[in-house]
Amino acid sequence: MAFKLNVNGKVLEADVEPDTPLLWTLRDALGIVGPKFGCGIAQCGACTVHIDGKATRSCVFPVSRVGASAVTTIEAMETHPIGKKVQAAWMDLDVAQCGYCQPGQIMAATALLSTNPKPTDADIDKAMTNICRCATYTRIRAAIKQASGQKVTA
């Protein structure tokens, strides 16, 4: 079945089954490989994308539910005003170690800052449920604070 999807501001067509997870539609049918497969059960967050600006775990989100919603992946963050700040903070604070989870982390952080421009540590803890096997959580928090314009403490 053919689905027309608004991905990163472009209308793309994917011929997949309706129950195909958005992650596999993006990666396999459309060649958009920024979102990663981690767990397949929406726990780790490596597959996080935005659907109409909301952080969404694409590994369990069927393509048939996307409809006319805008899908945004890590590939578009360099043009997103907040995403650009988040990516700059990630680089400035050398957040990534292995880097595998970082696209999902950046997507979750951008969604957080889009709705809460000055998050507290508790706000960050609540919103950032993505898993990082390298345990860069302290640097992730610092990067979110820096991207929000708040003072970063060591």
Accessible surface in RSA format (square Angstrom, percent):
REM  Atomic radii and reference values for relative SASA: ProtOr
REM  Chains: A
REM  Algorithm: Lee & Richards
REM  Probe-radius: 1.40
REM  Slices: 20
REM RES _ NUM      All-atoms   Total-Side   Main-Chain    Non-polar    All polar
REM                ABS   REL    ABS   REL    ABS   REL    ABS   REL    ABS   REL
RES MET A   1   131.61  68.2  99.50  65.8  32.11  76.5 103.80  88.3  27.81  36.8
RES ALA A   2    58.71  54.0  33.68  52.0  25.03  56.9  33.74  47.5  24.96  66.1
RES PHE A   3    30.82  15.4  28.43  17.6   2.39   6.2  30.82  18.7   0.00   0.0
RES LYS A   4   145.20  70.8 124.34  76.3  20.86  49.7  68.30  61.5  76.90  81.9
RES LEU A   5     2.24   1.2   1.81   1.3   0.43   1.1   2.24   1.6   0.00   0.0
RES ASN A   6    51.78  35.7  48.59  47.0   3.19   7.7   9.18  22.1  42.60  41.2
RES VAL A   7     1.49   1.0   0.21   0.2   1.28   3.1   0.21   0.2   1.28   3.5
RES ASN A   8    43.19  29.8  19.44  18.8  23.76  57.2  19.37  46.6  23.82  23.0
RES GLY A   9    73.21  90.3   0.00   N/A  73.21  90.3  33.00  90.6  40.21  90.1
RES LYS A  10   141.15  68.9 136.49  83.7   4.65  11.1  84.39  76.0  56.76  60.5
RES VAL A  11   109.62  72.1  81.89  74.1  27.74  66.8  81.89  71.2  27.74  75.2
RES LEU A  12    52.48  29.2  49.39  35.3   3.08   7.8  52.48  36.9   0.00   0.0
RES GLU A  13   102.03  58.6  76.42  57.8  25.61  61.0  27.46  53.1  74.58  60.9
RES ALA A  14     1.82   1.7   0.00   0.0   1.82   4.1   1.82   2.6   0.00   0.0
RES ASP A  15   114.41  80.1  86.34  85.9  28.08  66.4  31.25  73.5  83.16  82.9
RES VAL A  16    23.66  15.6  15.32  13.9   8.34  20.1  23.66  20.6   0.00   0.0
RES GLU A  17   112.24  64.4 110.55  83.6   1.69   4.0  43.29  83.7  68.96  56.3
RES PRO A  18    51.27  37.4  51.18  46.7   0.09   0.3  51.27  42.3   0.00   0.0
RES ASP A  19   112.19  78.6  97.26  96.8  14.93  35.3  41.29  97.2  70.90  70.7
RES THR A  20    27.34  19.4  23.42  23.7   3.92   9.4  18.08  24.3   9.26  14.0
RES PRO A  21    38.17  27.8  37.76  34.4   0.41   1.5  38.17  31.5   0.00   0.0
RES LEU A  22     0.00   0.0   0.00   0.0   0.00   0.0   0.00   0.0   0.00   0.0
RES LEU A  23     0.00   0.0   0.00   0.0   0.00   0.0   0.00   0.0   0.00   0.0
RES TRP A  24    82.60  33.1  81.19  39.3   1.41   3.3  65.25  34.8  17.35  28.1
RES THR A  25     0.04   0.0   0.00   0.0   0.04   0.1   0.04   0.1   0.00   0.0
RES LEU A  26     0.00   0.0   0.00   0.0   0.00   0.0   0.00   0.0   0.00   0.0
RES ARG A  27    61.25  25.7  53.05  27.0   8.20  19.5   1.52   2.1  59.73  36.2
RES ASP A  28   111.70  78.2  76.68  76.3  35.02  82.8  31.49  74.1  80.20  80.0
RES ALA A  29    47.46  43.6   9.99  15.4  37.47  85.2  19.68  27.7  27.78  73.6
RES LEU A  30    37.31  20.8   9.20   6.6  28.11  70.7  14.91  10.5  22.40  60.3
RES GLY A  31    54.25  66.9   0.00   N/A  54.25  66.9  27.69  76.0  26.56  59.5
RES ILE A  32    23.75  13.5  21.21  15.8   2.54   6.1  23.75  17.1   0.00   0.0
RES VAL A  33    76.50  50.3  76.12  68.9   0.38   0.9  76.12  66.1   0.38   1.0
RES GLY A  34     8.71  10.7   0.00   N/A   8.71  10.7   8.66  23.8   0.05   0.1
RES PRO A  35     1.76   1.3   0.59   0.5   1.17   4.2   1.76   1.5   0.00   0.0
RES LYS A  36    47.74  23.3  47.60  29.2   0.13   0.3  19.72  17.8  28.02  29.8
RES PHE A  37    81.66  40.9  76.40  47.3   5.26  13.7  76.40  46.3   5.26  15.0
RES GLY A  38    35.38  43.6   0.00   N/A  35.38  43.6  12.52  34.3  22.86  51.2
RES CYS A  39    47.35  35.8  21.39  23.9  25.96  61.0  26.93  68.2  20.42  22.0
RES GLY A  40    26.14  32.2   0.00   N/A  26.14  32.2   9.66  26.5  16.48  36.9
RES ILE A  41   116.86  66.5 106.14  79.1  10.72  25.8 108.19  77.9   8.67  23.5
RES ALA A  42    26.80  24.6  17.64  27.2   9.16  20.8  18.02  25.4   8.78  23.3
RES GLN A  43   107.49  60.1 101.08  73.9   6.41  15.3  22.53  47.9  84.96  64.4
RES CYS A  44    21.88  16.5  21.44  23.9   0.44   1.0  17.47  44.3   4.40   4.7
RES GLY A  45     0.65   0.8   0.00   N/A   0.65   0.8   0.12   0.3   0.53   1.2
RES ALA A  46     3.72   3.4   3.46   5.3   0.27   0.6   3.63   5.1   0.09   0.2
RES CYS A  47     3.07   2.3   2.99   3.3   0.07   0.2   0.71   1.8   2.36   2.5
RES THR A  48     3.07   2.2   1.16   1.2   1.91   4.6   1.16   1.6   1.91   2.9
RES VAL A  49     0.00   0.0   0.00   0.0   0.00   0.0   0.00   0.0   0.00   0.0
RES HIS A  50     4.98   2.7   4.98   3.5   0.00   0.0   1.31   1.4   3.66   4.3
RES ILE A  51    19.53  11.1  15.80  11.8   3.74   9.0  15.80  11.4   3.74  10.1
RES ASP A  52    96.95  67.9  64.64  64.3  32.32  76.4  36.17  85.1  60.78  60.6
RES GLY A  53    42.53  52.5   0.00   N/A  42.53  52.5  30.70  84.2  11.83  26.5
RES LYS A  54   152.08  74.2 146.64  90.0   5.44  13.0  96.11  86.5  55.97  59.6
RES ALA A  55    39.77  36.6  22.35  34.5  17.42  39.6  22.76  32.1  17.01  45.1
RES THR A  56    23.68  16.8  18.61  18.9   5.07  12.1  17.99  24.2   5.69   8.6
RES ARG A  57    46.93  19.7  42.75  21.8   4.18   9.9  20.99  28.7  25.94  15.7
RES SER A  58     0.00   0.0   0.00   0.0   0.00   0.0   0.00   0.0   0.00   0.0
RES CYS A  59     9.32   7.0   2.57   2.9   6.75  15.9   1.13   2.9   8.18   8.8
RES VAL A  60    76.48  50.3  53.12  48.1  23.36  56.3  59.05  51.3  17.43  47.3
RES PHE A  61    25.96  13.0  24.79  15.4   1.17   3.1  25.96  15.7   0.00   0.0
RES PRO A  62    35.98  26.2  35.05  32.0   0.93   3.4  35.76  29.5   0.22   1.4
RES VAL A  63     0.42   0.3   0.00   0.0   0.42   1.0   0.00   0.0   0.42   1.1
RES SER A  64    55.78  47.1  30.97  41.3  24.81  57.1  16.81  35.8  38.97  54.6
RES ARG A  65   158.87  66.7 131.94  67.3  26.93  64.1  47.28  64.6 111.59  67.6
RES VAL A  66     2.04   1.3   0.00   0.0   2.04   4.9   0.07   0.1   1.97   5.3
RES GLY A  67    49.39  60.9   0.00   N/A  49.39  60.9  42.48 116.6   6.91  15.5
RES ALA A  68   106.29  97.7  69.03 106.5  37.26  84.8  79.82 112.4  26.47  70.1
RES SER A  69    27.15  22.9  21.56  28.8   5.59  12.9   3.99   8.5  23.16  32.4
RES ALA A  70    37.47  34.5  36.40  56.2   1.07   2.4  36.40  51.3   1.07   2.8
RES VAL A  71     0.88   0.6   0.00   0.0   0.88   2.1   0.00   0.0   0.88   2.4
RES THR A  72    29.08  20.7  29.08  29.5   0.00   0.0   8.62  11.6  20.46  30.9
RES THR A  73     0.00   0.0   0.00   0.0   0.00   0.0   0.00   0.0   0.00   0.0
RES ILE A  74    24.53  14.0  20.59  15.3   3.94   9.5  20.59  14.8   3.94  10.7
RES GLU A  75    79.41  45.6  53.75  40.7  25.66  61.1  56.86 110.0  22.54  18.4
RES ALA A  76    18.02  16.6  13.24  20.4   4.78  10.9  17.36  24.5   0.66   1.7
RES MET A  77     0.00   0.0   0.00   0.0   0.00   0.0   0.00   0.0   0.00   0.0
RES GLU A  78   115.19  66.1 109.39  82.8   5.80  13.8  28.37  54.9  86.82  70.9
RES THR A  79   111.91  79.6  81.55  82.7  30.37  72.4  71.20  95.6  40.72  61.6
RES HIS A  80    50.29  27.5  46.13  32.1   4.16  10.6  30.42  31.4  19.86  23.1
RES PRO A  81   102.68  74.8  90.77  82.7  11.91  43.3 100.09  82.6   2.59  16.1
RES ILE A  82    48.94  27.8  48.94  36.5   0.00   0.0  48.94  35.2   0.00   0.0
RES GLY A  83     0.00   0.0   0.00   N/A   0.00   0.0   0.00   0.0   0.00   0.0
RES LYS A  84   128.53  62.7 127.03  77.9   1.51   3.6  72.34  65.1  56.19  59.9
RES LYS A  85   124.63  60.8 118.71  72.8   5.92  14.1  66.39  59.8  58.24  62.0
RES VAL A  86     0.00   0.0   0.00   0.0   0.00   0.0   0.00   0.0   0.00   0.0
RES GLN A  87    46.09  25.8  45.15  33.0   0.95   2.3  17.29  36.8  28.80  21.8
RES ALA A  88    59.53  54.7  49.30  76.1  10.24  23.3  56.41  79.4   3.13   8.3
RES ALA A  89     1.68   1.5   0.98   1.5   0.70   1.6   1.15   1.6   0.53   1.4
RES TRP A  90    10.97   4.4   8.37   4.0   2.61   6.1   8.61   4.6   2.36   3.8
RES MET A  91   158.80  82.2 139.94  92.6  18.86  44.9 107.53  91.4  51.27  67.9
RES ASP A  92   101.52  71.1  69.24  68.9  32.28  76.3  22.29  52.4  79.24  79.0
RES LEU A  93    48.80  27.2  37.31  26.7  11.49  28.9  41.39  29.1   7.42  20.0
RES ASP A  94    99.08  69.4  97.10  96.6   1.99   4.7  27.93  65.7  71.15  71.0
RES VAL A  95     0.00   0.0   0.00   0.0   0.00   0.0   0.00   0.0   0.00   0.0
RES ALA A  96    44.20  40.6  29.99  46.3  14.21  32.3  29.99  42.2  14.21  37.6
RES GLN A  97   111.08  62.1  75.93  55.5  35.15  83.7  30.10  64.1  80.97  61.4
RES CYS A  98    94.56  71.5  52.96  59.1  41.60  97.8  43.19 109.4  51.37  55.4
RES GLY A  99    24.55  30.3   0.00   N/A  24.55  30.3  14.47  39.7  10.08  22.6
RES TYR A 100   107.17  50.0 101.63  57.8   5.54  14.4  88.71  66.7  18.46  22.8
RES CYS A 101    13.92  10.5  13.48  15.0   0.44   1.0  10.42  26.4   3.50   3.8
RES GLN A 102    11.53   6.4  11.53   8.4   0.00   0.0   9.95  21.2   1.58   1.2
RES PRO A 103    22.42  16.3  21.88  19.9   0.54   1.9  22.28  18.4   0.14   0.8
RES GLY A 104     0.16   0.2   0.00   N/A   0.16   0.2   0.15   0.4   0.01   0.0
RES GLN A 105     0.50   0.3   0.50   0.4   0.00   0.0   0.00   0.0   0.50   0.4
RES ILE A 106    15.38   8.8  15.38  11.5   0.00   0.0  15.38  11.1   0.00   0.0
RES MET A 107     0.49   0.3   0.49   0.3   0.00   0.0   0.49   0.4   0.00   0.0
RES ALA A 108     6.64   6.1   3.92   6.0   2.72   6.2   4.08   5.8   2.55   6.8
RES ALA A 109     0.00   0.0   0.00   0.0   0.00   0.0   0.00   0.0   0.00   0.0
RES THR A 110     0.00   0.0   0.00   0.0   0.00   0.0   0.00   0.0   0.00   0.0
RES ALA A 111    11.30  10.4   9.15  14.1   2.15   4.9   9.80  13.8   1.50   4.0
RES LEU A 112    16.04   8.9   9.95   7.1   6.09  15.3  15.16  10.6   0.88   2.4
RES LEU A 113     6.89   3.8   4.43   3.2   2.47   6.2   4.43   3.1   2.47   6.6
RES SER A 114    53.99  45.6  23.16  30.9  30.83  71.0  21.80  46.4  32.19  45.1
RES THR A 115   115.48  82.1  81.40  82.5  34.08  81.2  73.31  98.5  42.18  63.8
RES ASN A 116    42.59  29.4  40.75  39.4   1.84   4.4  13.52  32.5  29.07  28.1
RES PRO A 117    88.72  64.7  85.61  78.0   3.11  11.3  86.91  71.8   1.80  11.2
RES LYS A 118   119.09  58.1 105.14  64.5  13.95  33.2  84.15  75.7  34.94  37.2
RES PRO A 119     0.17   0.1   0.00   0.0   0.17   0.6   0.01   0.0   0.16   1.0
RES THR A 120    75.38  53.6  72.19  73.2   3.19   7.6  72.30  97.1   3.08   4.7
RES ASP A 121    65.06  45.6  62.16  61.9   2.90   6.9  19.28  45.4  45.78  45.7
RES ALA A 122    72.09  66.3  60.78  93.8  11.30  25.7  64.82  91.3   7.27  19.3
RES ASP A 123    47.71  33.4  43.84  43.6   3.87   9.1   5.13  12.1  42.58  42.5
RES ILE A 124     4.70   2.7   4.70   3.5   0.00   0.0   4.70   3.4   0.00   0.0
RES ASP A 125    82.00  57.4  64.24  63.9  17.76  42.0  30.91  72.7  51.09  51.0
RES LYS A 126   175.70  85.7 154.74  94.9  20.96  49.9 106.78  96.1  68.92  73.4
RES ALA A 127    41.44  38.1  18.27  28.2  23.17  52.7  27.38  38.6  14.05  37.2
RES MET A 128    24.42  12.6   9.03   6.0  15.39  36.6   9.03   7.7  15.39  20.4
RES THR A 129    80.68  57.4  64.55  65.4  16.13  38.4  60.01  80.6  20.67  31.3
RES ASN A 130     6.55   4.5   1.98   1.9   4.56  11.0   0.40   1.0   6.15   5.9
RES ILE A 131    82.12  46.7  77.47  57.7   4.65  11.2  77.52  55.8   4.60  12.5
RES CYS A 132     6.27   4.7   2.03   2.3   4.24  10.0   0.00   0.0   6.27   6.8
RES ARG A 133   230.30  96.7 192.13  97.9  38.17  90.9  74.56 101.9 155.74  94.4
RES CYS A 134    39.98  30.2  19.99  22.3  19.99  47.0   9.28  23.5  30.70  33.1
RES ALA A 135    68.72  63.2  48.40  74.7  20.32  46.2  48.40  68.2  20.32  53.8
RES THR A 136     3.50   2.5   0.17   0.2   3.32   7.9   3.50   4.7   0.00   0.0
RES TYR A 137   102.73  48.0  98.93  56.3   3.79   9.9  87.68  65.9  15.05  18.5
RES THR A 138   109.76  78.1 103.65 105.1   6.11  14.6  71.37  95.9  38.39  58.0
RES ARG A 139    77.03  32.3  76.70  39.1   0.33   0.8  37.88  51.8  39.15  23.7
RES ILE A 140     5.18   3.0   5.18   3.9   0.00   0.0   5.18   3.7   0.00   0.0
RES ARG A 141    70.84  29.7  70.62  36.0   0.22   0.5  26.42  36.1  44.42  26.9
RES ALA A 142    17.11  15.7  14.32  22.1   2.79   6.4  16.93  23.8   0.18   0.5
RES ALA A 143     0.00   0.0   0.00   0.0   0.00   0.0   0.00   0.0   0.00   0.0
RES ILE A 144     0.00   0.0   0.00   0.0   0.00   0.0   0.00   0.0   0.00   0.0
RES LYS A 145    34.36  16.8  34.36  21.1   0.00   0.0  12.15  10.9  22.21  23.7
RES GLN A 146    60.28  33.7  49.00  35.8  11.28  26.9  23.75  50.6  36.54  27.7
RES ALA A 147    13.21  12.1   0.01   0.0  13.20  30.0   3.71   5.2   9.50  25.2
RES SER A 148    12.18  10.3   0.00   0.0  12.18  28.1   7.08  15.1   5.10   7.2
RES GLY A 149    61.73  76.1   0.00   N/A  61.73  76.1  31.22  85.7  30.51  68.3
RES GLN A 150    46.37  25.9  33.84  24.7  12.53  29.8  20.14  42.9  26.23  19.9
RES LYS A 151   176.31  86.0 147.75  90.7  28.55  68.0 100.72  90.7  75.58  80.5
RES VAL A 152    50.24  33.1  26.05  23.6  24.19  58.3  27.23  23.7  23.01  62.4
RES THR A 153   104.70  74.5  84.27  85.4  20.42  48.7  57.29  77.0  47.40  71.7
RES ALA A 154   148.47 136.5  72.10 111.3  76.37 173.7 103.45 145.7  45.02 119.3
END  Absolute sums over single chains surface
CHAIN  1 A     7928.0       6157.8       1770.1       4602.5       3325.4
END  Absolute sums over all chains
TOTAL          7928.0       6157.8       1770.1       4602.5       3325.4
